[in-house]
Amino acid sequence: SQDQRMIEAYRNGEDLHRLTASLLTKTPITEVTDGQRQAAKAVNFGLLFAMGAKGLRSYALNTYGVEMSLERANQFKQCFFDNYAGFAAFLQNSANRKVKQLRTLSGRIRHFTQGYASLPNALNTPIQGSAADIIKRALADLPAQLIDTPAQIVACIHDEIILEVEEAQAETAKLILEQVMVKAGEHYLTQVPVVVEAAIADSWAGK
C-alpha cells in the first residue's frame, strides 16, 4: 500500500501492533499493555483484508480472545484508517478497480475467470501471495545451504520452517535458517527491513 507511517515504523524497528494500539487508545507507545496490543493485532490483521466492524468484533473475540463492542469496533476501524491514510487510499483504490487478475510481488498471477476480483481478494492475494513467494524461495534455497550439516527440513507451517538437527549443530542450523529466510524476504521486500526470529527447542510446542 506504500503507507508511509507503516514503512517508517518498520524502518525504525517499531512493533506495528504496539504502534496501532497507541494510536487507537491514545496511549504512549511505551505504556501500551499486552491486552491493548492483542486488540490492535486483531485490528491490523482484520482491517488489512477489508473486514467490517461486525466481522472485526467476532474476529477479535474468536482469534485473540479480545472482547469489544460493535461501537468500539467501529471507532477502532475509523481511527485505523485516519492514521494509516496510505493504506486507506490503497483500499479505496482497490475497491474501485475491476480486475480479472491479481499479481504477487514475484509476478505470480491469480486469474478470475468468472466475474472480477472481490475487495477481500484484491487485498489478500498480493499480501498473502507475496508471503508465500518469500517462504517458497526460502524453502528452495535452504537445502543447498544446509548441505554441510545434518539438518533436515521437517515441516513448513505458514511462515515458519522447522528443521530437525543434532543438538551440537543446532546453533549453526539456526543461523543458516535465519540468513536464508532474511535473504528470501529481502528479494521481494526492498523498502523495509526483514527480520526473522528463530528458536531452538525439543519440539515445535517448546519454541
C-alpha positions as CSV (number, residue, x, y, z in Angstrom):
1,S,0.0,0.0,0.0
2,Q,3.1,2.3,0.3
3,D,1.6,3.6,3.6
4,Q,4.4,5.8,4.9
5,R,3.6,5.5,8.5
6,M,3.8,1.8,8.4
7,I,7.0,1.9,6.4
8,E,8.7,4.3,8.8
9,A,7.6,2.1,11.7
10,Y,9.3,-0.9,10.3
11,R,12.4,1.1,9.3
12,N,12.6,2.4,12.9
13,G,12.3,-1.1,14.4
14,E,8.9,-0.4,15.9
15,D,6.3,-3.0,16.8
16,L,3.5,-2.2,14.4
17,H,0.9,-3.8,16.7
18,R,2.1,-1.7,19.6
19,L,2.1,1.4,17.4
20,T,-1.5,0.7,16.3
21,A,-2.6,0.2,19.9
22,S,-1.0,3.5,20.8
23,L,-2.9,5.3,18.0
24,L,-6.2,3.5,18.8
25,T,-6.2,4.2,22.5
26,K,-4.2,7.4,22.6
27,T,-1.7,5.7,25.0
28,P,2.0,6.4,24.8
29,I,3.6,3.6,23.0
30,T,5.8,2.7,25.9
31,E,2.8,2.3,28.1
32,V,0.7,0.0,25.8
33,T,-0.5,-3.1,27.7
34,D,-0.4,-6.6,26.3
35,G,-4.2,-6.5,26.2
36,Q,-4.2,-3.4,24.1
37,R,-1.6,-4.9,21.8
38,Q,-3.8,-8.0,21.3
39,A,-6.7,-5.8,20.3
40,A,-4.5,-3.9,17.9
41,K,-3.3,-7.1,16.4
42,A,-6.9,-8.1,15.6
43,V,-7.5,-4.6,14.1
44,N,-4.3,-4.7,12.0
45,F,-4.9,-8.2,10.6
46,G,-8.6,-7.8,10.2
47,L,-8.8,-4.4,8.5
48,L,-5.9,-5.3,6.1
49,F,-8.4,-7.6,4.4
50,A,-11.5,-5.4,4.3
51,M,-13.2,-6.7,7.4
52,G,-16.2,-4.7,8.6
53,A,-16.8,-3.6,12.2
54,K,-19.1,-6.6,12.9
55,G,-16.6,-9.0,11.5
56,L,-13.7,-7.3,13.4
57,R,-15.7,-7.8,16.6
58,S,-16.1,-11.5,16.0
59,Y,-12.5,-12.0,14.8
60,A,-11.1,-10.2,17.8
61,L,-13.0,-12.5,20.2
62,N,-12.6,-15.8,18.4
63,T,-9.0,-15.4,17.3
64,Y,-7.4,-13.3,20.1
65,G,-9.9,-13.6,23.0
66,V,-10.5,-9.8,22.9
67,E,-13.9,-8.5,23.6
68,M,-15.1,-5.2,22.1
69,S,-18.5,-3.7,21.5
70,L,-19.7,-3.0,18.0
71,E,-19.4,0.7,18.7
72,R,-15.8,0.2,19.8
73,A,-15.0,-1.8,16.7
74,N,-16.4,1.0,14.6
75,Q,-14.3,3.5,16.4
76,F,-11.2,1.4,16.0
77,K,-11.9,1.0,12.3
78,Q,-12.2,4.7,11.7
79,C,-9.2,5.5,13.8
80,F,-7.1,2.9,11.9
81,F,-7.9,4.5,8.5
82,D,-7.4,8.0,9.9
83,N,-3.9,7.2,11.0
84,Y,-2.9,5.0,8.1
85,A,-4.0,7.2,5.2
86,G,-1.8,5.5,2.7
87,F,-3.4,2.2,3.3
88,A,-6.9,3.8,3.3
89,A,-6.2,5.2,-0.1
90,F,-4.9,1.8,-1.3
91,L,-8.1,0.1,0.0
92,Q,-10.3,2.6,-1.7
93,N,-8.4,2.3,-5.0
94,S,-8.7,-1.5,-4.8
95,A,-12.4,-1.2,-4.1
96,N,-12.9,1.0,-7.2
97,R,-11.0,-1.3,-9.6
98,K,-12.5,-4.1,-11.6
99,V,-9.7,-6.6,-12.3
100,K,-9.7,-10.1,-13.7
101,Q,-6.2,-10.9,-12.4
102,L,-4.0,-10.1,-9.4
103,R,-0.3,-10.4,-9.0
104,T,2.1,-11.1,-6.1
105,L,5.4,-9.4,-5.7
106,S,7.1,-12.3,-7.6
107,G,4.8,-11.8,-10.6
108,R,2.6,-14.9,-10.0
109,I,-0.8,-14.3,-11.4
110,R,-4.2,-15.3,-9.9
111,H,-6.9,-15.3,-12.6
112,F,-10.6,-14.8,-12.1
113,T,-12.5,-16.4,-14.9
114,Q,-15.9,-15.7,-13.5
115,G,-16.5,-12.1,-12.6
116,Y,-14.0,-9.7,-11.1
117,A,-11.7,-10.0,-8.0
118,S,-13.6,-9.1,-4.8
119,L,-12.2,-6.5,-2.5
120,P,-11.0,-9.1,0.1
121,N,-9.3,-11.0,-2.7
122,A,-7.7,-7.8,-4.1
123,L,-6.2,-7.1,-0.7
124,N,-5.5,-10.6,0.4
125,T,-3.8,-12.0,-2.7
126,P,-0.9,-9.6,-3.0
127,I,-0.2,-9.8,0.7
128,Q,-0.6,-13.5,1.4
129,G,0.6,-14.4,-2.0
130,S,3.8,-12.5,-1.6
131,A,4.3,-14.0,1.8
132,A,4.0,-17.4,0.0
133,D,6.6,-16.2,-2.5
134,I,9.0,-15.5,0.3
135,I,8.6,-18.8,2.1
136,K,8.8,-20.8,-1.1
137,R,12.0,-19.0,-2.1
138,A,13.5,-19.8,1.3
139,L,12.4,-23.5,1.0
140,A,14.0,-23.7,-2.4
141,D,17.3,-22.1,-1.3
142,L,17.6,-23.8,2.1
143,P,18.8,-27.4,1.2
144,A,21.9,-26.1,-0.6
145,Q,22.9,-24.0,2.4
146,L,22.3,-26.9,4.8
147,I,24.3,-29.4,2.7
148,D,27.3,-29.4,5.1
149,T,25.1,-30.0,8.2
150,P,22.9,-33.0,9.2
151,A,19.9,-30.7,9.4
152,Q,16.7,-31.7,7.6
153,I,13.5,-29.7,6.8
154,V,10.7,-31.5,8.6
155,A,7.8,-29.0,8.3
156,C,6.6,-25.7,7.0
157,I,3.7,-24.0,8.7
158,H,2.5,-20.8,7.1
159,D,5.6,-18.5,7.6
160,E,7.6,-21.0,9.8
161,I,10.2,-23.5,8.7
162,I,11.1,-26.3,11.1
163,L,14.4,-28.1,11.0
164,E,15.5,-31.2,12.8
165,V,19.2,-31.4,13.6
166,E,21.6,-32.9,16.1
167,E,21.9,-30.7,19.2
168,A,25.6,-30.0,18.6
169,Q,24.7,-28.4,15.2
170,A,21.6,-26.6,16.4
171,E,23.2,-23.1,16.6
172,T,24.7,-23.5,13.1
173,A,21.4,-24.6,11.6
174,K,19.6,-21.8,13.3
175,L,21.9,-19.2,11.9
176,I,21.7,-20.6,8.4
177,L,17.9,-20.7,8.6
178,E,17.7,-17.1,9.7
179,Q,20.1,-15.9,6.9
180,V,18.2,-17.8,4.2
181,M,14.8,-16.5,5.3
182,V,16.0,-12.9,5.6
183,K,17.6,-13.1,2.1
184,A,14.4,-14.5,0.7
185,G,12.4,-11.7,2.2
186,E,14.8,-9.0,1.0
187,H,14.5,-10.3,-2.5
188,Y,10.9,-9.0,-2.6
189,L,10.6,-6.5,0.3
190,T,13.0,-3.8,-0.7
191,Q,11.6,-0.8,1.3
192,V,11.5,-2.3,4.8
193,P,13.9,-4.4,6.9
194,V,13.3,-8.1,7.0
195,V,13.5,-9.6,10.5
196,V,13.4,-13.4,11.3
197,E,13.0,-14.9,14.7
198,A,14.4,-18.4,15.2
199,A,14.4,-20.6,18.3
200,I,15.9,-23.9,19.4
201,A,13.6,-26.3,21.1
202,D,12.9,-30.0,21.7
203,S,9.6,-29.7,19.9
204,W,7.5,-27.2,17.9
205,A,5.4,-26.6,21.1
206,G,8.6,-25.8,23.0
207,K,9.6,-22.8,20.9
